[in-house]
Amino acid sequence: MAINRQIGLFLVAVLATGFASASGALLTAESKQRMKKESFGKTSDNQEVDLYTLTNKNGVEARIITYGGILVSLKTPDRNGNLG
């Protein structure tokens, strides 16, 4: 499980950097870009799994868990700004 968590955290870091680079800014509190961490649960061997939510300034949201770097959800705004 430790390797899955390390891979997951690495992928979250890479994607966070990509989100920031794609929009030309760093993830900061001043911008509309953000990264939020919360608990997703535990594995059968009692290892914590975290959920990271990455949002860029255009409203694109990716939710990734640290268990193997699995993409749980990807939302993008449509032409009217509604997430889907």
Beta strands, then each sheet from edge to edge (+ up, - down):
strand 1: 34-42
strand 2: 48-55
strand 3: 61-65
strand 4: 71-75
sheet 1: 1+ 2- 3+ 4-
end
